[in-house]
C-alpha cells in the first residue's frame, strides 16, 4: 500500500494527477483491483481479457472524483 501511495504522491509532484487526488483511497482501490485480477487469472481468465480489464480499471482509478468540475457538463 505504501508503495502505491508513494507512486501517486510522485505523480502529484510531477503534475501527472491533480494535487487533490485521493491518494489513500485510490491506492486501496488499486490493491483491491490487482487482487481481483490475480484471482481471475488463477481461475483461467484469458490474458487478453485481463489486460483489457486492467486498462479499464486504471482509467477508473485515475478519473476525477465525483463533484469535480472536470466531470460536470
C-alpha positions as CSV (number, residue, x, y, z in Angstrom):
1,X,0.0,0.0,0.0
2,X,2.8,2.4,0.9
3,X,4.5,1.8,-2.5
4,X,1.3,2.7,-4.3
5,X,0.7,5.8,-2.2
6,X,4.3,6.9,-2.9
7,X,3.8,6.5,-6.6
8,X,0.6,8.6,-6.5
9,X,2.4,11.3,-4.5
10,X,5.2,11.2,-7.1
11,X,2.6,11.6,-9.8
12,X,1.2,14.6,-8.0
13,X,4.6,16.2,-7.7
14,X,5.2,15.5,-11.4
15,X,1.9,17.1,-12.3
16,X,0.5,13.9,-13.7
17,X,-2.5,13.9,-11.4
18,X,-4.2,16.8,-9.6
19,X,-3.0,17.9,-6.2
20,X,-6.3,17.0,-4.6
21,X,-6.1,13.3,-5.8
22,X,-7.4,11.0,-3.1
23,X,-4.1,9.0,-2.7
24,X,-5.1,6.6,0.1
25,X,-8.5,5.7,-1.3
26,X,-7.1,5.2,-4.8
27,X,-4.1,3.1,-3.6
28,X,-6.6,0.9,-1.8
29,X,-8.7,0.5,-4.9
30,X,-5.6,-0.4,-7.0
31,X,-4.7,-3.1,-4.5
32,X,-8.2,-4.5,-4.5
33,X,-8.4,-4.5,-8.3
34,X,-5.0,-6.2,-8.6
35,X,-6.1,-8.9,-6.2
36,X,-9.2,-9.5,-8.2
37,X,-7.3,-9.7,-11.4
38,X,-4.9,-12.1,-9.8
39,X,-7.7,-14.4,-8.7
40,X,-9.4,-14.3,-12.1
41,X,-6.0,-15.2,-13.7
42,X,-5.7,-18.2,-11.4
43,X,-9.2,-19.3,-12.4
44,X,-8.1,-19.3,-16.1
45,X,-9.4,-16.0,-17.5
46,X,-7.7,-15.3,-20.8
47,X,-4.7,-12.9,-20.7
48,X,-6.3,-10.6,-23.4
49,X,-9.4,-10.2,-21.2
50,X,-7.3,-9.5,-18.1
51,X,-5.3,-6.8,-19.9
52,X,-8.4,-5.1,-21.2
53,X,-10.0,-5.2,-17.7
54,X,-6.8,-3.9,-16.1
55,X,-6.7,-0.9,-18.5
56,X,-10.3,-0.1,-17.8
57,X,-9.7,-0.4,-14.0
58,X,-6.7,2.0,-14.3
59,X,-9.0,4.5,-16.1
60,X,-11.5,4.3,-13.2
61,X,-8.8,4.8,-10.6
62,X,-7.5,7.9,-12.3
63,X,-10.8,9.5,-13.1
64,X,-11.5,12.8,-11.2
65,X,-13.7,12.5,-8.1
66,X,-17.4,13.0,-8.4
67,X,-18.4,16.6,-8.0
68,X,-15.1,17.7,-9.6
69,X,-15.6,20.5,-12.2
70,X,-14.0,18.2,-14.8
71,X,-16.9,15.9,-14.6
72,X,-19.7,18.4,-14.7
73,X,-21.2,19.1,-18.1
